[in-house]
Amino acid sequence: MVAAVDIGVQFGGRYLFKDVSFTIGPHDRIGLVGSNGAGKTTLLKLLLDEIAPESGAVTRAKYVTVGYLPQEGISAAGNTLYAETESVFGDILQTKQRLEAIHARMGEIDHESEEFREILELYGELQHKLERSEAFRMKAAIEKVLSGLGFSVADFRRQTEEFSGGWQMRIALAKLLLLQPSLLLLDEPTNHLDLDSLQWLEEYLRTYEGAVMIVSHDSRFLDNMTRRTLELTLGTLNEYAGNFSFYRAAKAERKEHQEAAYRNQQQQIKQTERFIERFRYKATKARQVQSRIKQLEKLDLVEIEDEEGNIHFRFPPGPPSGRSVMELRSVRKSYGELRVFDGLDFDIDRGDRVAFVGVNGAGKSTLSRIIAGVEPIDSGERKPGHNVVISYFAQDQADALHPASTVLQAVDDVATGEVRKHLRTLLGSFLFSGDDVFKKVSVLSGGEKSRLALARMLLTPSNLIVMDEPTNHLDMRSKGVLQEALLDFEGSMVIVSHDRDFLDPIVTKVVEFRTGRIKVYTGTVSDYIDAKAREELAVREAERPAAQRGDGKQRKRIEAEQRQRRYEREKPYREQLEKLERAIAMKEEEKRECECIMSDPESYQASDRVREVSTRYGVLERELKSDYYRWMELTRELDRLAEDEDRS
């Protein structure tokens, strides 16, 4: 469907990447990963035809359409929400307008005239065209997508310019999903979604007809959505036949072999250099010396990716707090006519690690600001516990930074003790490297200011941390630094976030927000999702008529018949899958053996053997690619059968 062949891009005389090749199939689910600056956004622009490669080419089949969701910078205005999303169906709307005009003309002319007969024929053709385009499903599709992304029915009539930046990105995403391009490119699509919308998007993309390529720092989302991973690193592209977790494990193994090959090559180079130095001026060895010099010049050097070292920071210890950290009693809060809370009670005890989840607009950020003491309440009581010191982060906290300060000065102002020696390392982990630390705050982007505010927070002593969407502008490494610091933190915390992978190791309590009400669940976010699924299943079961629910022997018989039908339908696919997995395992083991031989310097003394192993290695790589693709097709077919069975 799409093929990139030996593409390269350079900026300022330096290649960002070179000789990169890959293909995208009609139903691929691809994660695009790599460190900041590796060229992920550039690669997306190449696929969009926004820029041309310096070398190589990107080719697309004629029928292929490409849709792109950027991280930021999209805004819509001048339409209602419904009209804006409806605009993607331009052909259908145009056909409807032509039908209306023809219908009006038919009422004006003689029904016995030649013109009437011609118009009547055209009217029929346009009606057939509408039927073929399934225009009757357009309204239902728009409502399904908008509701899934968190818009209410009342929002449909609102002007698009009334929506904030995060909701603007949802509008753009809704239009893309309705447009259904052959290839969907999503750059950080989860940043502006709440947990419900995120889960809905995952379900929607699972049945999406086209191919999807995703750039994301949400590893759980990548795991759930992707089956291939492309990694940009050191100017090249590596492909992994699995999701993000598979990629992470395979990369670690690959790096071990790479390091072994690097050490062996360096040993060879040193031996060759010693030979050259020893016999450089000996006439009888001149030809051998020249031969070795040419060998060195032609040597394809093994490069090892410059891995960023582990960075570990701890929040400076705050004073010990009392057993009760925060009490809220009968809290009422409104914004004009919008009542957010009406008599809310909530407690935070020492050591509580709480996640706030729920749909956007339900009051998560409002309650976090009330707890932090930056949002007044209309009535009720907010009672902090003994000796409570609060550290608060929200997106607008970045506005409090002094614009004339440099990045380094901004963190140095709050740092104390030994940690001041490591400020540049801390800033590096939050994506401020090199001369970036000397930038003025006034020239930073919104995302950069948020990261800087987070870094400052990491240096501030407290015993109650309140954070509102802290991971939106962080890459995986920065999230790891923050996550480790929070795991070591001995105080209490409240975190508003939808990032399941970030929250799961940290929190022990989840508070769900639903239109002014809250419900507390004990456990991690994964535990909460499981509990919600059980609750929804119980509700659906209770709503089914008794005859459908069945009981006792009848229900067991029906379930057994369903299991048998499903087993018989899936059996041939499962047998093929098991056979294929055994073959893949054998080939992967043989491939690892080839890699070990090729990384052993002694093996190069037998050139025929090395050539044979290298040839076999290439054959195995090609066969495995084909096997991986077949494995994905069989897995996809099993998923489709399971979905069909569930619907029936």
N, C-alpha and C positions, 0 to 999 in steps of 0.2 A: 504493500500500500504506500509506504514512504521508505525511501532508502537514502542514507547519507554515505557517500563513498569518498574516502580519503580527504575529508574536509579539514581545512585549517583556517584559523583566524589569528591575526596579529595586531597588536596595538603598540605604537611607538617602536617598531622594529623588533618587538619581542612576541613570539608566538604564545597565544593563550592556550591553544591546543593545536595539534597537527596530526595529519593522517588518521583522523577519527572516522570509523565506519560502523554503521549499525542499521538495522531495519526495524520498521514498526508494522506489525500485522494488523488485520482488520479488528481483532478483538483483544489486542494486547492490553495488559495492565502493568504499567512501567513506573517505577520510582526512579527519579533522577537525583542523585546525591553527590556531594562533594563539598569541600571546605569553601568558605567565603572567598570569592575572587577566582574560583576554579573555572568559571565560565558557564555556569548553569543557565543564567538569564540570556547570555549570548547564544547558547545553543537553542533555546526556545525561539529567539528572534530569527535564527536561521530557518527553523521549521516553519515559521510564519511568513518567510520571505521578506521580512523587514530589513534584513541586511544580507549581503551576498558573501560567501566564503572567499578567502584569498586564494585557496586552492581546493580542488575537489568540487563536488556538486551534491546538491540535495534534489532528488527527483520524487515526484508525486504522481500517482495515477490520476487521470483526468477527472474522475468522479470524486476525488478526495476533497473534502472541505475541512478547514482547521479553525477551531475556536479557542480563544485565549482569555484566561482570567488572571490579570496581574495582581501583585500584592496590594497596590494602592493606586490612587490617581484617577479613579473613575467616579464620575458624578452624572446624574441625569436630572433634567429640569424641563418644565413646560408641558408635562403630561401627568395624568393620574397614574398611580402605580399600575392599575390594570391595563390602561391604554399603552403604557410604556412596554410592558411585557408582551402585550398582544401585538406590538409592532413587528415582532420577529416573524409573524405570519403574514408578511407583506403581500405575497402572491395571493393568498386566500382572501385577504381584505380587498385587494384590487379586483379580484374576480367578483366578490360580493357587490362592490360598487358598480361594476359593469352590469351585473344582473339587475340591480335596482334601476339604473338608467334605462336599460332595455325595457324593463317592465313598465316604466313610466311612458316610454315612447310607444309601446304597444297599445296603450289606452288612448293615444292621440290619433292613430291612423286607421284607415279602413281595413277591416279584417279580411277582406277579399282581395286586397292589393298584393302585388308581387313583393313589395317591401316588407309587408307583414309576414309573408311566408319565409322570407330570408331571415328576418329578425327572430322568428319563432324557432328556426333551425339553429341559429346561433345561441339562442336562449337554452335550448336543450343541450348543446355541446358544453356550455359553461356550467350547467347544472351537473352534468356527468363529471366534469373536471373537479368540481367541489366535492362530489361524492368520492372520487378517487383519492383526493387529498385528505379524506376523513375530517373535513371541516367541522362536522358535527361533534367531534371529540375535542375541539380546540378549547372551548370554555372549561370543560372538565380538567384538561391537562394543565391549563393556566392556574386554576384554583388548587389543584393538587400540589403543584410545585411551590406556589407562593405560600400555601399553608404549611407545607413541609419545611420550608425555610424560616418559619416563625412569624409570618405576616398574618394579622387577623383579618376577618372579613371587612371590618371597618376601615382597615388600612387601604383596601383596594381603591377607595374613592379619594384618598389623600394625594396631594401633589408630590411628585418625587423629590422636589427641592426641600421638602419638609423633613426628609430622612437624613440622619447623621451619616458619617463616613462608613461605619461598619455596616449599616443597613443599605447604603449605596452599593457596597460590594455584593450584598445579597441580591439586590436587584439585578446586577450584572450577571451573577451566577445563575439566577432564575432564567434570564434571557438565553444564556448559553445552553442550559439544560433543555429548554424548549426548542431551541434551534436544532439541537442534536447533530452537531458536526461529526464528520467521520473520525476526526482526531480532536480530542479535548485536552488542552494544555492548562493545568491548574497550578498556579504559583501560590503556595501557602493558603489553600482554600479554607483551612480550619480556623484561621486567626480571628474571624469575626462571627463565629458560630457558637451558640450555646450547645450544651450536651444533647438536648433533644434534636436540634437541627442537624448536629453532627451525625447522630445515629441515623436520622432519616436520610442524609446524604449518602452514607455508606450503603444503606439498603437500596437507594436509587441507582447508585453506580454499579452495584453488583449485577443488575439486569440491563445496564446501558449497552446498546447495540454496537456502538463504535469503540475505538481504541481510546485509552486514557493514559496520559503521562502526568505524573504528579511530582512537584517539588514541595517538600514539607519537612518541618522539623518535629512533627508529631509522629514519633516512631510507631505508636499503636495504630494510627490511621494508615501509615504505610504498610504495616503488617497485614491489616485487614483488607486493604484495597489492591495490593500489587502482587504480581507473580514473577516479575523480572525486575532487576535493579541495574541501572547504568551508573557507574561512578566515574566522574571526571577527577583525575588526579595526575599531577606532574605532566600536564599537557597531553595526556593520553586518556583513552576511555576503556574501562574494564567492565565486562558484562558478567552478571551473576544470575543464574537460573533459579531465582527464588525471591522471597520478600525481604524486608529489611533485616529481620533477625537472621535469615539464611545468609544474607550478604555479610553481616557483621561477623558471623562465625567463619564463613569461607574466607573473608579478608584476613582474619587473624592467622588462619592456616597458610594462606598464600604468602603472607608477610614472613612467616617462618622460613618457607622455601626461598623467598626472595633474599632474605638476610644470609642464608647459607650460600646461595649462589654468589652474592656480593662478596662474602668473605673468601670464597674459593677463587673468585676472579681477581680480587686484590692480591691474594697470595701468588697467583700466576703472574700478575703484573710485576710484583716485586722480584720474583725469580727471573723474569725476562730482563728487567732493568739491571739486575746484578750481573747477568750474563753479558749484556751490552757494555756495562761499565768495565767489566773484567777484561773483555777481549776487544774493546774498541780500537786499540792501536796495534793489534796483532794481525799482521798481513795474512796469515794462513786462515784466520777466522773472519776476514772482512765480509765475505758473502753471507755467512751465517748471521753476522751482526746486522747487516743491512736487511736481511730477511726478517729478523726479530723486530727491528725498528718499524718496518712496514706492517708487521702483525699488530704492533701496539697502535699504530695510526688507524688501522682499520677496525680495531676492536670496538664492538658495540657494548658500551659500558652499562652495567647493571646499576640502576638508580633505586634508591630506597626513599620512599616518601618521608618527608620531614614531619614525623608525627609530633603533634603538640603534646608536651609532657603533661602528666597529671598535675592539676592545680587544686590545692585543697585550702579552703579558708573557713574559718569559724567565726560566727557572730561573737563579738566581744561580750563577755558575761555581764548580764544585768543584775540588779539586786534581787534577792528572793522575794516573791510575792506571797500574799496570803492565799489560803485555800480557795476562796472565791475571788476570781479575777474580774468578772463583770456581771452585773445583774441588770436586766432590763425588765421593767414592770409596766404593763398597760400602756405601752408606747403607741402614740398616734402620730402619723406623719402624712401630710398632704402637700401636693404642689398644685395650687389653685383648686380646681374641681376634681383633680385626680387624687384619690385617697390610696396611698401605698400601704400603710399599716393602720389597723384600727383595734387597739388593745393588745398589742403583741407582747408576749413574755418570752425571755430567752436568757439563759445562763451560760457563762464560760467558767469552768473550774481550772485550777492549776494543772498544767500538763495536757489540757485538751488540744487536739490537733484537728481542726474543723475545716471541711470543704463546703463552700456555698455553691450549690448547683441549681439549675432551673432555667426556664425560658428568659430571654432578655426582656427587661422591663418589669420583671416580677418583684424587684426590690433588693436584689443581692448587693449591688453597689451602694444603694441607699443605706442598708443596714450596716455594711462595712464602714461607711463614713460615720454613722451614728456611734458605732462601737469605738472608732478612732477619736471621736470627739470633735470632728470637723463639720458635722451636720447637726444643726439644732433640731430638737423634736418639738412637736406642737403641744403635746401633753404626755403625762406619764413620768417615769423615773428612770434615769440612767445612773447607775451606781458602780463606779470602779472600785475594785478591791484594794486592800492594804498594800501600799508600796508598788502599785502597778505603774510601769513605765512603758508607754506605747510607741512602737515604731510603725509608721504607716506608709504604704506605697500605693499610689494610683497613677493612671496615665497622666493626669494633670499635675502630679507632683513635680514633673519635669519643668513646669513653668516657674517653679520657685527657685530654680538655679540662677545664679548671678550671671547675666549675659556677658560681662566683661572678663570673667574668670576663664582660665584655660581648663581643659579636661583634667589635667594633673592637679591643678590648684583646687578644683572642686572636690576631689577626694582627699587631698592633703588637709583641707580645712576641717574635716571631721575625723581624720585618722589620728590615733595616739599609739605610743609605744613602738614595739618592734615591727609591727605591721607596716609602718611607714617605709621600711626598707624594701617592701615587696609591692608597692602600689602599682608600678608599671606592669608587673606580672598579673595582678588582679585586673587592671584595665585591659590587658591583652586577652584575658579570658572573656571579657565583655566586648570583644571585637574592636578595641582601640589599640592599634599596633603602630610601631614606629613613630613618625611625626604626628600621628593623629592625636597624641596626648597633649600636643601644644595648640590644638585648635581652640578657638574661642567658643564658648557655649552659644553665643549668638548666631554662629554659622552652622550649628548642628541641625540635623533633621529631627523630626519628631521621634523617630525610632531611636536615634542616637541619644537624644536627651533622656528617653525612658531607660535605656541601658545604663546611662551614667547615674541616674537617680537610684537605680537598683544597686549599683556598685557602692554608692554612698551609704545606702541602707545597710549593706553588709558590714559596714564599719561602725555602725551606731549601736551602743549598748541599750538593751531593752529586755523586758520579760513577757511582753505581749506583742506579737507581730501581726499586722493586718495588711494583706496584700490583695490588690484588685487586678486580675489578669497580668501577673508578672512575666509570663513567658511569651507574650505576643511578639516581641521583637528580638527574641533570643534564638541563637542557633543551638544545635544539640550539645555542643561543648559547654556553652554558657549555661544552658539549663542544667547540665550535670553539676557544674560548680555550685549553682544556687541550690539544687536539690541536696547535694552533700552537706552544705552549710545548714540547711533546714533540718536534715536528719540528725545533725549533731546538736541542734539548738535545744536547750533544756527548759525553755519557757513554754508559753502557750501561743497558739497561732490560729488565725482565720485566713483562709485563702479562697478568693473567688477565681475559679478557673474551670475550663472544660477539658484541660489536657490530662487525660486519664493516666498516661504513662508517667507523667510528672507527679501527679497526686498520689497514686496508689501506694508507693512505699512510705509516704509521709503521713497521711491523715488516718485517723482512727474513728472519725465521726463525720457523717455527711448530712447536711441540712438542705432539704429540697424546698424551693420557693414556688408557690403557685398562687398568683393573684392575691397577694396580701397575707397569705397563710404560709406557715412553715411546718415541715414534718421532719423529725430527726431519725436518722438511721445509724445504727452502730456498725462500724467496719470501714472497709476501703470503698473507693468509688466502684470498683468491680463488684463488691458485695452489694452495694446499693443498686447497681444495674440489674443484678440477678434478682434481688428482692422485688424490684419494680416489675420485672418480667413475670415473676410468680403472681404478683398481685393482679396484673392485667389479665393473665391467663385465668385466674380464679373468677374475675369479674365476667369475662367472656363465657366461661363455663356456666356460671350462675344465670346468665341471661339466655342461654340456650333452652329451648323447650325440653321438658323432662323426657319426652319420647326420643329426642335426638341425643340427649346425654346418655341414656341407657343406664343400667346398673347391673351389678353382679355379673352373672354368666353371659348375659347378652352383650354387655360392653366389652368383656374380655374376648368374646368370640369375634366381634367386629374388629377390635384392635389386632387380633391374631391374623385375621384375613388381610388386613391392610399391610401388616408386616410381611406376610407371605407374598403378596402382590409386588410390594416394593423390592423384596429380595430377588424374585424371579426376573424383574425388569433390570435390576442393577447387576445381577450375577455375571453376565458376559463381560461387562465393562470392568468390574472388579477383578475378574480373572486376568484380563488383559493388563490392567494396572499393576497387579502383583507381579506378573511376568516381566513387565517393563521395568519396574522398580528393582527387581533382582538383577536384570541386565545392566541398569544404570550403576548399581552398587559395584558390580564386577568391573565395569569400565572405569569408574572413578578410582577404584583401588589400583587398576593397571596404570592409570594416568599418574597417580601419586608415585608409583614405582618408577615410571619414566622420569618424573621430575627429580626424584632422588638420584637417579643415575646421571642425569644431565647436570646436577649441581655438584657431582663428585669430580674433582680435578683429575683424578687418576683415570677416569673413564675416557678422557680426551686423548690418552696415549693410543687407544684403539679407535682410529677415526671411522672405520667401517661400522663398528658397533654403535658409535655415537650417531652416525647417519641413519642407521636402522632404527634406533630408539627415537630419534627426532621425527622420522617419517611416521612411525607408529603413533607418536604423540599427536601429530597433526591429524591423522585419521581418527583417533579417539575424540579429539576436540570436535570435529565435524559430526561424528556419530552421536556424541552426547548432546550437541545442540539440537539435532533432529529428534533424539529421544526425549529431551526436555520439552520440546514443543508438543510432541505426541502426548506426553504426560499431562501437560496443561489442557490439551483438548479432551482427554478422557476425564480429567477432573471436572472440567466445565460441563461435560455431558452428564456426569453423575449429579452435579449441583442442579442442573436443569430438571433431571428426573425427580429429584427430591422436591423441588419447588412445585412441579406438576402434581406430585402426590399430595403435598400439603394443601394445594388449592382444591383438589378433588375431595 
